[in-house]
Amino acid sequence: MSRIAIMGSGAWGTALAISLARRGGHQVALWSFATDVAETMRTQRENTTFLPGFQLPESIVVTDNAAEALTGAEIIVSVTPSQFARASFKGFLPHLHAEQLLVSATKGIEDESCLRMTQVIGEVLATRGLHLACGVLSGPSFAQEVAAGAPTAITIASASPDLAARVQREFSSNSLRLYTNDDVIGVELGGSIKNVIAIAAGIVSGLGLGFNSNAALITRGIAEMTRLAVACGGRRETLAGLSGMGDLVLTCTGSLSRNRSVGMELGRGRGLEEILAGLEGKVAEGVRTTSAALGLARKHGVEMPIAEQMEAILMHGKSPQTAIEELMLRPGRDE
């Protein structure tokens, strides 16, 4: 029986805890930064804030005490939003030790530093001279469907074959299938940048531009994602897999996608601040990831025209209609 700590009680963290508990054979702790959210989950056995409608099995230990969640944990899954990852791990640091396995399930890039989540975690651990085997969990997965037990396939990527194999073994069930990969960079960037493209896909839908436009956007989006991932050291074939094309198609077409929903509302003429306020604390990672992805692209000399237009819309109030027109009027080129 493995002891697993899920650090972050958003929709995805809660869904992973439910999936692990339903599988059986584990001691699962679910940590929430917010005391009120933790109390509600303890008393009502439901995350009414981030994942309403799904009962938390009694076997899940809910806590707002990081030490309680981390002490004795063999596998630690980080599901904190990207902008809070560094601060969160600074708080976790006193309770970590070298024998534990870390898994990042956050799909984002840190602001300003433009670092991937495993790089952020590595920097924090290095302040204490600590090194933990680390992996990345990513792929096409809406939290609601995982919590409901709908068949889902995702990827666990790590430079450590032992970590990847163990997480695959411990997390797989009759409704959740894990594939292993050693391309951490490709998996991590695929899971992050697809959120930027999903906002663009939402804008296309919000403007009522049709299926042709959406298909073109998704196809050119995967090209953009692949260029950056390869420039950063990832593999092209990884972006053709679950954590690239798979996750992109899901997020660009699925009605449960928060990033796509943000884009749709932008396309319909609503302002970004109003849209984000309506998320009621939930995170659309693509909004913050856009500028960080472009910072990474500039560092590596990679062209990302879709992301550039998304930044102009999100950060500078550019008209979505104008942005799409400018993408269409770019100089012709080979595919």
C-alpha positions as CSV (number, residue, x, y, z in Angstrom):
1,M,0.0,0.0,0.0
2,S,1.5,3.3,-1.1
3,R,1.0,6.6,0.7
4,I,0.2,9.3,-1.9
5,A,-0.2,13.0,-1.2
6,I,-2.1,15.2,-3.6
7,M,-1.0,18.8,-3.0
8,G,-3.7,21.0,-4.4
9,S,-7.5,20.7,-4.1
10,G,-8.6,22.2,-7.4
11,A,-10.7,20.2,-9.8
12,W,-7.8,18.1,-11.2
13,G,-6.2,17.4,-7.8
14,T,-9.6,16.3,-6.4
15,A,-10.3,14.1,-9.4
16,L,-6.9,12.4,-9.1
17,A,-7.6,11.7,-5.4
18,I,-11.0,10.2,-6.2
19,S,-9.5,8.1,-8.9
20,L,-6.8,6.8,-6.6
21,A,-9.2,6.1,-3.8
22,R,-11.6,4.3,-6.1
23,R,-8.8,2.1,-7.4
24,G,-8.0,1.0,-3.9
25,G,-4.7,-0.1,-2.4
26,H,-3.5,3.3,-1.4
27,Q,-3.5,5.8,1.5
28,V,-4.5,9.1,-0.1
29,A,-4.2,12.5,1.4
30,L,-5.7,15.6,-0.3
31,W,-4.2,18.9,0.8
32,S,-5.9,22.2,0.3
33,F,-4.3,25.6,0.8
34,A,-7.7,27.1,1.7
35,T,-8.9,26.1,5.2
36,D,-12.6,26.7,4.3
37,V,-12.3,24.4,1.2
38,A,-10.7,21.7,3.3
39,E,-13.4,22.0,6.0
40,T,-16.2,21.7,3.5
41,M,-14.6,18.6,1.9
42,R,-14.1,17.0,5.4
43,T,-17.7,17.6,6.5
44,Q,-19.6,17.3,3.3
45,R,-17.3,14.8,1.5
46,E,-17.5,17.0,-1.6
47,N,-15.4,19.7,-3.2
48,T,-18.3,22.1,-3.7
49,T,-16.0,24.9,-4.8
50,F,-14.0,23.2,-7.5
51,L,-15.5,19.9,-8.3
52,P,-19.2,19.8,-7.2
53,G,-21.3,16.7,-7.7
54,F,-18.7,14.1,-6.9
55,Q,-18.4,12.4,-3.5
56,L,-15.0,12.0,-1.8
57,P,-14.5,8.4,-0.7
58,E,-14.2,8.2,3.1
59,S,-10.7,6.8,2.7
60,I,-9.3,10.1,1.4
61,V,-7.7,12.1,4.3
62,V,-8.5,15.8,3.7
63,T,-6.2,18.4,5.3
64,D,-5.0,22.0,5.2
65,N,-1.8,21.0,7.0
66,A,1.0,20.4,4.5
67,A,3.1,18.6,7.1
68,E,0.2,16.1,7.8
69,A,-0.2,15.4,4.1
70,L,3.6,15.1,3.3
71,T,4.9,13.2,6.3
72,G,5.3,9.6,5.3
73,A,4.1,10.2,1.8
74,E,6.0,8.0,-0.8
75,I,4.6,9.8,-3.9
76,I,3.8,13.5,-3.9
77,V,1.6,14.9,-6.7
78,S,1.8,18.7,-7.1
79,V,-1.4,20.2,-8.6
80,T,-1.0,23.8,-7.5
81,P,-1.5,26.6,-10.1
82,S,1.7,27.5,-11.8
83,Q,1.9,31.0,-10.3
84,F,1.9,29.5,-6.8
85,A,4.2,26.5,-7.4
86,R,7.4,28.1,-6.2
87,A,5.9,29.5,-3.0
88,S,4.1,26.3,-2.3
89,F,7.3,24.2,-2.6
90,K,9.1,26.6,-0.3
91,G,6.5,25.7,2.2
92,F,6.6,22.0,1.5
93,L,10.4,21.9,1.7
94,P,10.9,21.1,5.4
95,H,8.7,18.0,5.0
96,L,10.4,16.6,2.0
97,H,13.2,13.9,1.9
98,A,15.2,12.3,-0.8
99,E,13.4,9.0,-0.8
100,Q,10.1,10.5,-2.0
101,L,8.9,10.6,-5.6
102,L,7.6,13.9,-7.0
103,V,5.0,14.2,-9.8
104,S,4.0,17.6,-11.3
105,A,0.5,17.6,-12.7
106,T,0.4,21.4,-13.2
107,K,0.1,22.5,-16.9
108,G,1.8,25.9,-16.9
109,I,5.0,27.9,-17.2
110,E,6.2,30.3,-14.5
111,D,5.8,34.0,-15.1
112,E,9.0,36.1,-15.8
113,S,11.4,33.1,-15.3
114,C,9.7,31.2,-18.2
115,L,10.6,28.0,-16.3
116,R,8.7,24.7,-16.6
117,M,7.2,23.4,-13.3
118,T,9.8,20.7,-12.9
119,Q,12.5,23.3,-13.2
120,V,10.8,25.5,-10.6
121,I,10.6,22.6,-8.3
122,G,14.2,21.7,-8.9
123,E,15.4,25.2,-8.1
124,V,13.5,25.2,-4.8
125,L,14.8,21.8,-3.8
126,A,18.4,22.9,-4.7
127,T,18.2,25.6,-2.0
128,R,18.5,22.7,0.5
129,G,20.8,20.6,-1.6
130,L,17.8,18.2,-2.0
131,H,17.2,16.0,-5.1
132,L,14.1,14.0,-5.6
133,A,13.2,12.0,-8.6
134,C,10.6,14.0,-10.5
135,G,8.0,13.2,-13.2
136,V,5.2,15.0,-15.1
137,L,1.6,13.8,-15.4
138,S,-0.1,15.2,-18.5
139,G,-2.5,14.4,-21.3
140,P,-6.1,14.8,-22.4
141,S,-8.1,14.7,-19.1
142,F,-11.1,16.8,-18.0
143,A,-11.3,16.5,-14.2
144,Q,-15.0,15.9,-14.2
145,E,-14.7,12.9,-16.5
146,V,-11.8,11.3,-14.5
147,A,-13.9,11.8,-11.3
148,A,-16.8,10.1,-13.0
149,G,-14.7,7.1,-14.0
150,A,-14.9,7.8,-17.8
151,P,-12.0,5.9,-19.6
152,T,-9.0,8.3,-19.9
153,A,-5.5,7.9,-21.1
154,I,-2.6,10.1,-19.9
155,T,1.2,10.2,-19.8
156,I,3.7,10.0,-17.0
157,A,7.1,11.3,-18.2
158,S,10.3,11.1,-16.2
159,A,14.1,10.8,-16.7
160,S,13.8,8.0,-14.1
161,P,12.4,4.8,-15.6
162,D,11.7,3.6,-12.1
163,L,9.5,6.6,-11.2
164,A,7.6,6.4,-14.5
165,A,7.0,2.6,-14.0
166,R,5.9,3.0,-10.4
167,V,3.5,5.8,-11.1
168,Q,2.1,3.9,-14.1
169,R,1.5,0.9,-11.9
170,E,0.1,2.8,-8.9
171,F,-2.2,5.1,-10.8
172,S,-3.6,2.9,-13.5
173,S,-7.1,1.4,-13.1
174,N,-10.0,0.2,-15.2
175,S,-10.8,3.8,-16.0
176,L,-7.4,5.5,-16.1
177,R,-4.6,4.3,-18.3
178,L,-1.0,5.7,-18.1
179,Y,1.6,5.5,-20.8
180,T,5.3,6.2,-19.9
181,N,7.6,8.6,-21.6
182,D,11.1,9.9,-20.9
183,D,10.6,13.2,-22.7
184,V,9.9,15.5,-19.8
185,I,10.4,18.7,-21.8
186,G,8.0,17.7,-24.6
187,V,5.3,16.5,-22.3
188,E,5.6,19.5,-20.0
189,L,5.5,22.1,-22.8
190,G,2.8,20.3,-24.7
191,G,0.5,20.3,-21.6
192,S,1.3,24.0,-21.0
193,I,1.1,25.6,-24.5
194,K,-2.0,23.8,-25.6
195,N,-3.9,26.1,-23.2
196,V,-2.8,29.1,-25.2
197,I,-4.0,27.6,-28.4
198,A,-7.3,26.6,-26.7
199,I,-8.0,30.2,-26.0
200,A,-7.5,31.0,-29.7
201,A,-9.8,28.1,-30.6
202,G,-12.4,29.5,-28.2
203,I,-12.1,32.9,-29.9
204,V,-12.7,31.3,-33.3
205,S,-15.9,29.6,-32.0
206,G,-17.0,32.8,-30.2
207,L,-16.7,34.8,-33.4
208,G,-18.7,32.1,-35.2
209,L,-16.1,31.4,-37.8
210,G,-16.9,27.8,-38.3
211,F,-15.3,24.4,-38.4
212,N,-12.8,25.1,-41.2
213,S,-11.2,27.9,-39.1
214,N,-11.1,25.7,-36.0
215,A,-9.4,22.9,-37.8
216,A,-6.8,25.2,-39.3
217,L,-6.2,26.8,-35.9
218,I,-5.7,23.4,-34.2
219,T,-3.4,22.2,-36.9
220,R,-1.2,25.3,-37.0
221,G,-1.3,25.3,-33.2
222,I,0.3,21.9,-32.9
223,A,3.0,23.1,-35.4
224,E,3.6,26.0,-33.1
225,M,3.8,23.9,-30.0
226,T,6.1,21.4,-31.7
227,R,8.5,24.1,-32.9
228,L,9.0,25.4,-29.3
229,A,9.2,22.0,-27.7
230,V,11.9,20.8,-30.1
231,A,13.9,24.0,-29.8
232,C,13.9,23.5,-26.0
233,G,15.1,19.9,-26.3
234,G,11.8,17.9,-26.6
235,R,11.0,15.4,-29.2
236,R,8.7,16.0,-32.2
237,E,7.0,12.6,-31.8
238,T,6.0,13.5,-28.2
239,L,3.9,16.4,-29.5
240,A,2.1,14.0,-31.8
241,G,1.0,11.9,-28.7
242,L,-1.3,12.2,-25.7
243,S,0.3,15.2,-24.1
244,G,0.5,17.1,-27.4
245,M,-2.1,16.5,-30.1
246,G,-4.3,14.6,-27.7
247,D,-4.5,17.3,-25.1
248,L,-4.7,20.0,-27.7
249,V,-7.8,18.5,-29.5
250,L,-9.5,17.9,-26.1
251,T,-8.9,21.4,-24.9
252,C,-9.7,23.1,-28.2
253,T,-13.0,21.3,-28.7
254,G,-14.4,20.2,-25.4
255,S,-17.1,22.2,-23.6
256,L,-15.5,21.6,-20.2
257,S,-12.3,23.5,-21.2
258,R,-11.9,26.7,-19.1
259,N,-9.3,28.0,-21.6
260,R,-11.6,27.5,-24.5
261,S,-14.5,29.1,-22.6
262,V,-12.4,32.2,-21.9
263,G,-11.6,32.5,-25.6
264,M,-15.3,32.0,-26.5
265,E,-16.3,34.9,-24.3
266,L,-13.5,37.1,-25.7
267,G,-14.8,36.3,-29.2
268,R,-18.3,37.4,-28.1
269,G,-17.0,40.7,-27.0
270,R,-16.7,40.4,-23.2
271,G,-13.7,41.9,-21.4
272,L,-11.0,39.6,-19.9
273,E,-11.3,40.9,-16.3
274,E,-15.0,40.2,-16.3
275,I,-14.5,36.8,-17.8
276,L,-11.9,35.8,-15.2
277,A,-14.0,37.1,-12.3
278,G,-16.7,34.8,-13.5
279,L,-14.4,31.8,-13.0
280,E,-14.9,32.2,-9.3
281,G,-11.4,31.2,-8.2
282,K,-10.9,28.5,-10.9
283,V,-7.8,28.9,-13.1
284,A,-7.5,29.2,-16.9
285,E,-3.7,28.5,-17.1
286,G,-3.5,29.7,-20.7
287,V,-4.0,33.3,-19.8
288,R,-0.8,33.4,-17.7
289,T,1.1,31.0,-19.8
290,T,0.8,33.0,-23.0
291,S,3.4,35.6,-22.1
292,A,5.7,33.0,-20.5
293,A,5.6,30.8,-23.6
294,L,6.5,33.8,-25.8
295,G,9.4,34.7,-23.5
296,L,10.6,31.1,-23.9
297,A,10.1,31.4,-27.7
298,R,12.1,34.6,-27.9
299,K,14.9,33.0,-25.9
300,H,15.1,30.2,-28.4
301,G,14.4,32.2,-31.6
302,V,11.0,30.4,-32.3
303,E,8.2,32.0,-34.2
304,M,4.7,31.6,-32.5
305,P,2.2,33.8,-34.4
306,I,-0.9,32.4,-32.7
307,A,0.6,33.0,-29.2
308,E,1.6,36.5,-30.2
309,Q,-1.9,37.4,-31.3
310,M,-3.3,35.9,-28.0
311,E,-0.9,38.0,-26.0
312,A,-2.0,41.1,-27.9
313,I,-5.7,40.3,-27.1
314,L,-5.1,39.3,-23.5
315,M,-2.6,41.9,-22.5
316,H,-3.2,44.8,-24.8
317,G,-6.9,44.6,-25.6
318,K,-6.6,43.9,-29.3
319,S,-9.8,43.1,-31.2
320,P,-10.1,39.3,-31.6
321,Q,-11.5,39.8,-35.1
322,T,-8.5,41.9,-36.1
323,A,-6.1,39.3,-34.6
324,I,-7.7,36.5,-36.6
325,E,-7.6,38.6,-39.8
326,E,-3.9,39.3,-39.3
327,L,-3.2,35.6,-38.8
328,M,-4.9,34.9,-42.1
329,L,-3.0,37.7,-43.9
330,R,0.4,36.6,-42.9
331,P,2.8,36.0,-45.8
332,G,2.4,32.6,-47.5
333,R,4.8,29.8,-46.6
334,D,5.4,26.0,-47.0
335,E,3.6,23.8,-44.5
